[in-house]
Amino acid sequence: MEFDVLNPRIPLGSWIEQFFDWFQHWFGWLIDATNWVIGGLYSGLQTALSTPLYLVMMVLLAALAWLCASWRVAVFTLVGFYVVRAMDQWNHTMQTLALVLVAVVLALLIAIPVGILAARSKRFSAIVKPVLDFMQTMPSLAYLVPVIVLFSVGPVPGAIATIIFALPPGVRFTELGIRQVDRETVEAAAAFGASPLHILTRVQIPLAMPTIMAGVNQVIMLALSMVVLSGMVGAGGLGGDVVAALSQVDIGLGMEAGVAVVVVAVFLDRITGGLANRTPLARAQRAN
């Protein structure tokens, strides 16, 4: 292939298409396994959230809000989800909540270990940072194209695109939190004979937990925004309503879906904020 310096043309798109063809040919088993695992998790959680009578689920969600945050958040949860049910958006909201929870849990299972490794190794951190920069600056809609190619349409490609889009803050905040732990505290634990694993699990992670929880909050918010966009790939839920409202210019449907998204976002935000305030370090800071 000749390359004209004055009129350059790099066939990046063609190379990427060839890579995806190669990946599908040799790793079809991995695609099928991922589809089965994520699809099973989503279906199970969505069924668990949608099967009980909505009044029962509202009380359970309010009880969780009271346990993790405060009675004010519990009252908001009851009122907010009652409004969602009154707008006839209950089932779609539960679908969206299930998709967000699956994507967030899987994203955190990847992000937190990667953040820990980045905090413990400067070389690994230098490798990871450009990848995270690329993931954060890539337009969110661009993630939908490759996942459609690999996983067709439905909730699974929506969840995978959400995981990729929401993962970077989890890595960054975990690394930041562990790096901010006072070096003298770590050295004192080592001087008393603590192993590196004990130092990590009993010193660094507990002290870094407020920062890590801030990262969890960011992952949840990004996941929720991406799940709405995932309605374009047939993920359903509130994202599907937003897409339908755009295509039909249906202001009412769009506003109802938007209000339901806000209720879910505030609920998840207050839950994670309440959990962050219950960490040992946060309680110690309030005591002082």
LOKOL-406233 format. One record per residue (C-alpha): y, z, x; residue in one letter. Coordinates in Angstrom, 1 decimal. Layout:
LOKOL-406233
R,y,z,x,residu
R,Y,Z,X,A
...
//
This chain:
LOKOL-406233
R,y,z,x,residu
R,0.0,0.0,0.0,M
R,3.3,-1.1,1.5,E
R,6.3,1.3,1.3,F
R,9.8,-0.1,1.1,D
R,12.2,2.5,2.6,V
R,15.2,0.9,0.8,L
R,13.4,0.7,-2.5,N
R,10.9,3.6,-2.5,P
R,8.3,4.0,-5.2,R
R,5.9,6.9,-5.0,I
R,3.1,6.6,-7.7,P
R,2.9,10.3,-8.3,L
R,2.1,9.8,-12.0,G
R,-0.9,7.6,-11.1,S
R,-2.1,10.1,-8.5,W
R,-2.0,12.9,-11.1,I
R,-3.9,10.8,-13.6,E
R,-6.6,10.1,-11.1,Q
R,-6.8,13.7,-10.2,F
R,-7.3,14.7,-13.9,F
R,-9.9,12.0,-14.3,D
R,-11.7,13.4,-11.2,W
R,-11.4,17.0,-12.5,F
R,-12.8,16.2,-15.9,Q
R,-15.7,14.3,-14.4,H
R,-16.8,17.1,-11.9,W
R,-15.6,20.2,-13.7,F
R,-16.3,19.4,-17.3,G
R,-18.6,22.5,-17.4,W
R,-15.6,24.7,-16.4,L
R,-13.4,23.1,-19.1,I
R,-16.1,23.8,-21.7,D
R,-16.6,27.4,-20.5,A
R,-12.8,28.0,-20.6,T
R,-12.7,26.5,-24.1,N
R,-15.5,28.7,-25.3,W
R,-14.2,32.0,-23.8,V
R,-10.5,31.6,-24.9,I
R,-11.5,30.1,-28.2,G
R,-13.9,33.0,-28.9,G
R,-11.4,35.6,-27.9,L
R,-8.7,34.1,-30.2,Y
R,-11.0,33.6,-33.1,S
R,-12.3,37.2,-32.9,G
R,-8.9,38.7,-32.6,L
R,-7.4,36.5,-35.3,Q
R,-10.2,37.5,-37.6,T
R,-9.7,41.2,-36.8,A
R,-6.0,41.0,-37.6,L
R,-6.3,38.9,-40.7,S
R,-9.4,40.3,-42.4,T
R,-8.1,43.7,-43.5,P
R,-5.8,44.0,-46.5,L
R,-2.3,43.4,-45.2,Y
R,-1.2,46.9,-46.3,L
R,-3.9,48.4,-44.2,V
R,-2.9,46.3,-41.2,M
R,0.8,47.2,-41.7,M
R,-0.1,50.9,-41.6,V
R,-2.2,50.4,-38.5,L
R,0.6,48.5,-36.7,L
R,3.1,51.1,-37.7,A
R,0.9,53.9,-36.4,A
R,0.6,52.1,-33.1,L
R,4.3,51.7,-32.9,A
R,4.8,55.5,-33.6,W
R,2.2,56.4,-31.0,L
R,3.6,54.1,-28.3,C
R,7.3,54.3,-29.1,A
R,8.9,56.3,-31.9,S
R,9.1,56.8,-35.7,W
R,12.1,54.5,-35.9,R
R,10.0,51.7,-34.4,V
R,7.2,52.6,-36.9,A
R,9.7,52.3,-39.8,V
R,10.9,48.9,-38.5,F
R,7.3,47.8,-38.2,T
R,6.5,48.6,-41.8,L
R,9.7,47.0,-43.1,V
R,9.5,44.0,-40.8,G
R,5.9,43.1,-41.5,F
R,6.4,43.7,-45.3,Y
R,9.2,41.2,-45.2,V
R,6.9,38.8,-43.3,V
R,4.3,39.3,-46.1,R
R,6.9,38.8,-48.8,A
R,7.8,35.4,-47.2,M
R,4.1,34.4,-47.4,D
R,4.0,34.2,-43.6,Q
R,1.4,36.9,-43.0,W
R,-1.6,34.8,-42.0,N
R,0.4,32.6,-39.7,H
R,2.0,35.7,-38.1,T
R,-1.4,37.2,-37.4,M
R,-2.5,33.9,-35.9,Q
R,0.6,33.9,-33.6,T
R,0.1,37.6,-32.7,L
R,-3.5,36.9,-31.8,A
R,-2.6,34.0,-29.6,L
R,0.1,35.9,-27.9,V
R,-2.2,38.9,-27.2,L
R,-5.0,36.7,-25.8,V
R,-2.6,34.8,-23.6,A
R,-0.8,37.9,-22.4,V
R,-4.0,39.8,-21.5,V
R,-5.4,36.9,-19.6,L
R,-2.0,36.3,-17.8,A
R,-1.8,39.9,-16.8,L
R,-5.4,39.9,-15.5,L
R,-4.3,37.2,-13.1,I
R,-0.7,38.2,-12.4,A
R,-1.2,41.9,-11.5,I
R,-3.9,41.4,-8.9,P
R,-1.9,38.4,-7.4,V
R,1.2,40.6,-7.3,G
R,-0.7,43.4,-5.6,I
R,-2.0,41.0,-3.0,L
R,1.5,39.5,-2.5,A
R,2.9,43.0,-2.0,A
R,0.3,43.9,0.6,R
R,0.5,40.6,2.6,S
R,3.7,38.9,3.5,K
R,1.8,35.7,4.4,R
R,0.2,35.6,1.0,F
R,3.6,36.3,-0.6,S
R,5.2,33.4,1.3,A
R,2.5,31.1,-0.1,I
R,2.7,32.3,-3.7,V
R,6.5,32.3,-4.1,K
R,7.0,28.5,-4.0,P
R,4.2,28.2,-6.5,V
R,5.9,30.7,-8.8,L
R,9.2,28.9,-8.4,D
R,7.6,25.6,-9.4,F
R,5.9,27.2,-12.4,M
R,9.2,28.8,-13.6,Q
R,11.4,25.7,-13.1,T
R,9.0,23.3,-14.7,M
R,10.1,22.5,-18.3,P
R,7.9,24.4,-20.7,S
R,7.0,21.3,-22.7,L
R,5.7,19.7,-19.6,A
R,2.8,22.1,-19.6,Y
R,1.6,20.8,-22.9,L
R,0.7,17.3,-21.6,V
R,-2.0,18.2,-19.1,P
R,-3.6,20.8,-21.3,V
R,-3.9,18.3,-24.1,I
R,-5.6,15.9,-21.7,V
R,-8.2,18.6,-20.7,L
R,-8.6,20.6,-23.9,F
R,-7.6,18.2,-26.7,S
R,-5.5,20.0,-29.4,V
R,-5.8,23.5,-31.0,G
R,-5.2,27.1,-30.1,P
R,-7.0,26.9,-26.7,V
R,-4.6,24.4,-25.0,P
R,-1.7,26.4,-26.6,G
R,-3.1,29.6,-25.0,A
R,-3.6,28.0,-21.6,I
R,-0.1,26.5,-21.5,A
R,1.2,29.9,-22.5,T
R,-0.7,31.7,-19.8,I
R,0.7,29.3,-17.1,I
R,4.2,29.5,-18.4,F
R,4.3,33.4,-18.8,A
R,2.4,34.3,-15.6,L
R,5.2,34.2,-12.9,P
R,7.2,37.3,-14.1,P
R,4.0,39.4,-14.0,G
R,3.4,38.5,-10.4,V
R,7.0,39.0,-9.3,R
R,7.6,42.3,-11.0,F
R,4.2,43.7,-9.7,T
R,5.0,42.7,-6.2,E
R,8.6,44.1,-6.5,L
R,7.4,47.4,-7.9,G
R,4.8,48.1,-5.2,I
R,7.2,47.0,-2.4,R
R,9.8,49.4,-3.8,Q
R,7.5,52.5,-3.4,V
R,8.9,54.7,-0.7,D
R,7.2,54.1,2.6,R
R,7.3,57.7,3.5,E
R,5.3,58.6,0.3,T
R,2.6,56.1,1.3,V
R,2.5,57.4,4.9,E
R,2.2,61.0,3.6,A
R,-0.7,60.0,1.4,A
R,-2.4,58.3,4.4,A
R,-1.8,61.3,6.6,A
R,-3.7,63.5,4.1,F
R,-6.7,61.1,4.4,G
R,-6.3,58.9,1.4,A
R,-8.0,55.6,1.6,S
R,-6.1,52.3,1.0,P
R,-7.7,52.0,-2.4,L
R,-6.7,55.6,-3.4,H
R,-3.1,55.0,-2.1,I
R,-2.9,51.8,-4.2,L
R,-4.4,53.3,-7.4,T
R,-3.0,56.9,-7.2,R
R,0.3,56.4,-5.4,V
R,1.7,52.9,-5.4,Q
R,0.7,51.7,-8.9,I
R,1.8,54.9,-10.7,P
R,5.1,54.9,-9.0,L
R,5.6,51.1,-9.5,A
R,4.5,51.3,-13.2,M
R,8.0,51.2,-14.7,P
R,8.8,47.9,-12.9,T
R,5.3,46.6,-13.7,I
R,5.9,47.3,-17.4,M
R,9.2,45.5,-17.2,A
R,7.2,42.5,-15.9,G
R,4.7,42.9,-18.8,V
R,7.6,42.9,-21.2,N
R,8.8,39.6,-19.7,Q
R,5.4,38.1,-19.9,V
R,5.1,39.0,-23.6,I
R,8.5,37.5,-24.4,M
R,7.8,34.2,-22.5,L
R,4.4,34.0,-24.1,A
R,5.9,34.4,-27.6,L
R,8.4,31.6,-26.9,S
R,5.7,29.3,-25.5,M
R,3.3,30.0,-28.4,V
R,6.0,28.7,-30.8,V
R,6.3,25.5,-28.8,L
R,2.5,25.3,-28.7,S
R,2.6,24.4,-32.4,G
R,3.2,20.9,-31.1,M
R,-0.4,20.8,-29.8,V
R,-1.9,22.1,-33.0,G
R,-2.0,25.8,-32.1,A
R,-1.0,26.7,-35.6,G
R,0.6,29.9,-36.6,G
R,4.3,30.2,-36.7,L
R,4.7,27.5,-34.1,G
R,3.1,25.1,-36.6,G
R,5.6,26.1,-39.2,D
R,8.5,25.5,-36.8,V
R,7.1,22.0,-35.9,V
R,6.6,21.2,-39.6,A
R,10.2,22.4,-40.4,A
R,11.6,20.2,-37.7,L
R,9.6,17.1,-38.8,S
R,10.5,17.6,-42.5,Q
R,14.0,19.0,-41.9,V
R,13.0,22.0,-44.0,D
R,15.6,24.7,-43.3,I
R,13.9,27.3,-45.5,G
R,10.5,27.1,-43.7,L
R,12.2,27.1,-40.3,G
R,14.2,30.2,-41.1,M
R,11.2,32.0,-42.5,E
R,9.1,31.2,-39.4,A
R,12.0,32.2,-37.2,G
R,12.4,35.6,-38.9,V
R,8.7,36.2,-38.6,A
R,8.9,35.4,-34.8,V
R,11.7,37.9,-34.4,V
R,9.7,40.6,-36.1,V
R,6.8,40.1,-33.8,V
R,9.1,39.9,-30.8,A
R,10.9,43.1,-31.6,V
R,7.6,44.9,-32.3,F
R,6.0,43.9,-29.0,L
R,9.2,44.6,-27.1,D
R,9.5,48.1,-28.5,R
R,5.8,48.8,-27.9,I
R,6.0,47.8,-24.2,T
R,9.3,49.7,-23.8,G
R,7.8,52.8,-25.3,G
R,4.8,52.6,-23.0,L
R,7.1,52.2,-20.0,A
R,9.0,55.3,-21.0,N
R,5.7,57.3,-21.1,R
R,4.7,56.6,-17.4,T
R,4.6,59.8,-15.2,P
R,7.6,58.5,-13.1,L
R,9.7,57.9,-16.2,A
R,8.9,61.4,-17.6,R
R,9.8,62.9,-14.2,A
R,13.1,61.1,-14.1,Q
R,14.0,62.3,-17.6,R
R,13.1,65.8,-16.7,A
R,15.5,65.7,-13.8,N
//
